[in-house]
Amino acid sequence: MGQTAWPRHLRTDPDSRDLPIDARDDLLVLGLIAAGIGCTAGGDLDSAEFHLGRAMALAEGAARPPLRARVGTELASVAWCRGDARSMRSLAVEAMSYAGGVASPHGLGRCAAVAAMAAYLLGDPDRSATPADLAPHGGAVVESGQALAGGARTALCELISGFEYTTERYPSADRARRTLAAMLSHDPAPLPSGVLLISVAHMCLVVGRPDWVTELVGIANRVHGPHSEAAVATAAVQVFHGRGDSARRTLAPVLRDAAGLHPHTASAAWAVEAFVACELGENRAVHLALNAALEVADRSGVVAPLLESGSTLTDALARDAGTFGHLDGLAERVLQSANSRAQIDHAHLTPSEMRVLSMLPSAKTAGEIAELLSVSVNTVKTHMRGVYRKLGVGSRRDAVIAARSTGLI
């Protein structure tokens, strides 16, 4: 029987040669997993898959389901970094099947969190395969030491993927932004922390806290330098404040290089561009941006940014139905996912509705609000009706009470 080609740290450790063969195999798998994680952090995804593929082969040969689950979860993370949401989900679900009842609650929770994140990216309303009770963090903020070990990433996956279902959106967004702040400050790799910035920015804007997004962008730029994800998050803040022209200027260099971006980033950038064009009534620009976002989704499976833009974009998709050529089927599936999300009993206010909502506690009339926002009185009244409908109320006073009780204002 040939001699095992041990990793260097095992070859130089005489104690490891005294271990039983099974234990040596386990250590070799763990060493390969560590190598794969290191390569992923450094952006060398081909090498990461090579090391993790070897680890999976050894774990399968040694019949070690818990190790197979760990390797599968890391392979799903590599697929995430590549922007392949479909492979990410299949690998994560397979890893959960390996785990079964033999993995630790933490290990099973990581598998579940990655699978739930993939379902979120794909716009899959059926997340029953990733029950929240497997989550190991209990909603706590993950501190920096855990962030280096990947705990922050798992916590954020849980918070992001469950955001549309939670009845406590404000505290959920707060936990997400504090966890991401710790992760950005200590994670040497811009992926996936940079991509997570886009999702967390969406959460913060939904609860009316653009200042949280600006804070996160500042941390990201300080640690990693200016990058596309920070630009997209900044543009989303500008849209929130009604500065569509500024958002377009911020997005222009990002969209010029969209083909080289992570699919989640590219999809989010095109979604913001489409939203701005909708607000300005530029139907042709809306169609082109939606088509570009659908092209990204066709390659990667990522549709979350389109869904998170709410009825503004899904109404535009419905209006242009049948005009996207080979992407028409995908557009229809996005609309079906949007309809499923609309049935969830939560308020999901658009940025324009949030701006109007923020002024409702004042004594300002609809006309005064319209003047401050530089829009027509009819536009303000339309947004007020949308706020009332989504909050399930019938008056301005009740809207303010409901919004305060849920942390929206």
N, C-alpha and C positions, 0 to 999 in steps of 0.2 A: 504494500500500500504506500503511495507516494506521500511525501511530507506536505503538510498543509502550509500554504503561503500566508503566514500570519501578517497582519498589519504591524508596522514597526514597533508601536508601543507594546504589543504583545510579544514580539520576538525578543525584545530586550528585557522583559520581565520574567525572571526565572520562576517566580511563584506561579505564573499562569501555566507553565508546562506541567505542574503537578496537579492541575485540575482534571476532573473526569472529562472524557471526550465531549459529552453533551454540554457541559459548562463552557468548554472551549468554543464550541459551535455558537452558543448563545453570545459569548463575548465577541466573537468575530462578527456576528450579525449586528450587534450593538455598535461595534466600531464602524461598520459600513453605514449604518443609519446616521451616526454622527458625521461621517464624511459627507453623506448626502445632504444633511441639513446645512453643513458648512458651505458646500457648493451652491446650494439654493440661496443662502444669504449673500453669497458673493456674486450671484447672477449667472453662474455657470450651470445652466439647467441641464445641458447635455451630460455633463459629468455627474450631476446629481442623480439623473435617471440611471446612469451606468452603475453607480454605487448602490442605489436602492434596488435596482434590478437584481444585482448579485445577492443583496441581503434577502430579497424575497425568495430567490431560488434556494438559498441555504435554509431559510425558515420553513419553506414547504418541505424540503427534504428531511428536516429534523422534526417535522410535525409539531410545530410550535405556533398554535393559533394566536396567542397574544402578540408574538413578534410579528406575525403576518399582518395583524391589525395595525401595529405601529408603522410597519413599512408602508402598508396601503394608505394610511393617513398622510404620510410624508409624500408619497407619490401623488396623492390628490392635491397636496399643497403645491407641488411642482406644476401640475396642470393648471392650478389657479394662477400661478405666476406667469404661465404662458398665455393665460386668458382663455383657456379652453374649458368653459363651464360644463360642457356635456361630459368630457372625460373626468373632470373633477367630481361630478356627482356619481358617476358609475364607480370610480375608484373608492370614493368614500363609503358608498353603500356596500360595496364588496368588503371593505375593511370592517364595517359593522357586522357583517355576517361572519367574518373570521372571529371577531371578538366574542360574539354570542354571550354566554354567561361566564366566560373564563377571564375576560379582561378586567382590570381594575375599574372602579367607577370613573376615575380620572381619564383613563385611556378610552373607555367607551364614550365618555362625554366629549372628548376631542373628536372622535369619529363622527358623533352626532352633530357637533357644531359645524364641522366642515361640510357635511352633507346638507345641513340646513342652509349654509351660506351658498352652496351651489344651487339649491332650489330657489333661493331668493334671487340670485343672478339670472336664472332661467325664467323667472316669473311663474314658477310652479306653485299654484295655490295649495296643492296637497303636500303638506310637510309632516304627515302623520308618521313617516318613517324615522323622524328625528325628534322624539319627545323631549320637551323642555326639562322634564324631571331627571334626565340624564346629565344635565349641566352641573359641573362641579363647583362653579364659582358663586352661585347664589346671589348674583347681582352686585357683588363687591367690586370695588375698583382694584385692578391688578397693579401692584407696585412695580418699580423698575426692575428689581431682581427677578421677579416672575416674568416680566416682559422679555428679558433675555432668554428665559427658558421656554418661551412660546405661550405662557399662560395668558398674556394680554391678547394675543391673536385669537385664542379660543374664546375668551370672554367677549371680544368684539364681534366675533362671528355670531355668538348667541344673541347679543344685543341688537345687532343690525338685522339679522334674519327674523327676529321676533318683534321688531318695532311696530309693524302695521297691525299686529294682533294685541299688543299690550294696551291696557287701560290706563297705564301710568307713563305716558310718553315723555313728560318733562323730566322726571327723575331718570328714565332710561337714557334719554339724550345726554343728560348731565354725566351719568356714569360713563357713557361711551366717549364723550369728549375728554374726560379726565384720564381714562385709560389710554386713549390714543395719544394724549399729550405725553404721558410717561413712556409710551412705546416709541414715539417719534424722537424723544430726547435720548434714548439709549439704544435704539435699533440701528446698526451700522448700514443696513440695506434699505434703499428707498422703496423696494417692493417686498411684501405687499402693503407696508404701512402707508405709502403714498396713495395707493388705490383705495385703501380704507378711508383715507381722508375725505374722498368724494362722498362715500356713503354716510359718514358721520356728519359731514356738512349738511347733507339733506336732512338728517334727523334734527340738527340744531335749528335749521331754518323753519322746519315744520312747527317747532315749539316757540318760534319767534325770537331766537337768540343769534342774530347774525354776528354779534360781538364774539361769541364763542368760536365761530368759524374763522374770524379774523385772527384770533389768538392762535388757533391751530396752524393757520397758514404761516404766521410769523415763526412758530417753532420749526415747521417743516423747512422753510426757506433758510433759517439760521443753521440747521443741522445738515441739510442736503443741498442747499443752494436753490435758486429758483428752478422750478420744474413744472411740467404740464399739469399735474394733478392740482398743485397749488393755484395755478392760473384758472383752472376750471372752477375750483371752489370760490375763488375771488369773484369770478364772473357771476356765479350763482348769488353771491351776496349783493352784487351790483343790481342784478335783476330784482332781488327782494326789495331793494330801495327804489325801484322804478327807474334805474339808470341803464336802460337798454343799450343806448349808444356806447356807453362806457364798457358794458359787458362785451359788446361786439369787438371793440378795440382790444380788450384783454384776450379774447378768444382767437383773434385773427392769426397770430403766429402759431397757435396750437393747431388750428384747423388746417393750416398750410402743411403741417407735418403729421396729419392725422393717421396716415397709412402706417407710420412707424410707432404709433402709441400702443400701450396696453389697451385691449378691446374695451374694458370698462371705462377707461379714460376717454377714448375716442367716442364711445356711445354717449357718455355724459356731455361731452363738448357739443356734439351735434344736437342733443336734446335741448341744451340751453340755447343754442342758435335757433332751433325751431321755435322754442318758446318766445324768444324775443321777436322773431318774425311774425308769430301769431298776434302778439300784442300790438305790432305795428300794422297789421293787416296786409302783410306781404305774402300773398298766397303762393306765389311761385317759389320764393325763398323757403317757405315752410315745407313745400313738397320736396325740394332738393335736399334739405337738411334731414327730413324724415327718411328719404330714400337712402341717404348715406348711413343713418343710424341702423336702418334695416339691413344694409349690406354688412355692417359690423356684426349684427346679430346673426345673420346667416352663416358667417364664418365661425363665430365663437359661441353662439347661444345666449349671449348677454343681452337681456332686454330690460333689466331693472331700471336704468335711467329713464327709459321711455315711460314706464309705468309710474315712476315716482313723480313725473311732471303732471300727473293728474289729468283731469278731463280736458284741459286745454289742448294737449297733444293727442289724446285718444279721440277727441271730437274731430281734430284735423285728419287723423288717420281714417276715421269713418267717412269723412267727407271725400277723401281721395281714394276710397276703396276701389279696387279694380284698375288703378292707374300705375301700379308699381311693377308691372311685368312679372318676371319670375319670382318676385318677392311678395306677390299678392297673398299667397297662402300663409306666409309668415306674418304679414300684417293682420290677417284675420285671426291668427292664433294670439297675437298680442292683444287684439281687441277682446277676445274671449277671456284672456287672463285679467284684463282691466275690468271686465264685467264681474268676474269672480271677486276681485278686490273691492269693487264698489258695494258688494253685498255685506262686507264686514262693517259692523256697527261702530265706526270710529269717524271722527271728523278728520278730513284730510284737506286742509285749506290750501289754496294756491297762494303764491306770494302776494298777488294783488288783494286777495281776500284777507290775508294776514295784515296787510297795511291798513285796510279799512277797519278790521277788527280792533287794531291797536288804538284807533281813534274813537271807538264807540263809547268808552267810559267818559269822554269829555262831553261838554254841552254843545259841541259844534253840530251844526245842521249838515244835511247831505250836501248842500251847496258849498258850505265852507270847507268840508272835507274834500270835495271835488277841486276846489281852488288850490288847496294845499298840495294835492297830489297831481295837479295839472291834467285832470281828466274831466270828462263830462259828468253832470249830475246823474244822467241815466246809467253811466258806467258804475258810479258809486252805488246806486240803488240795486243794480244787478249783482254786484259783489255782496251787498248786504243780504239780499235774498239767498245767495249761495251760502253765506255764513249761517243764516237762520236754519236753512234746510239741513246742513251738515251737522249742526249742533243740536238739531231736533227741538228748536224753540220757535216762538212766534212773535217775539218782540225784542227790541233793542236791549231793554233792561235784562231780560232773561238770557240773552246772548252773552252779556257781560258776566252774569253770574255763572253761567255754564263754562265760559272760557277761563274764568279765574279758578273754578273748582278743578279744572283739568290742567292748569298750569300754562295755558296758551297765552295768557296775559298776566 
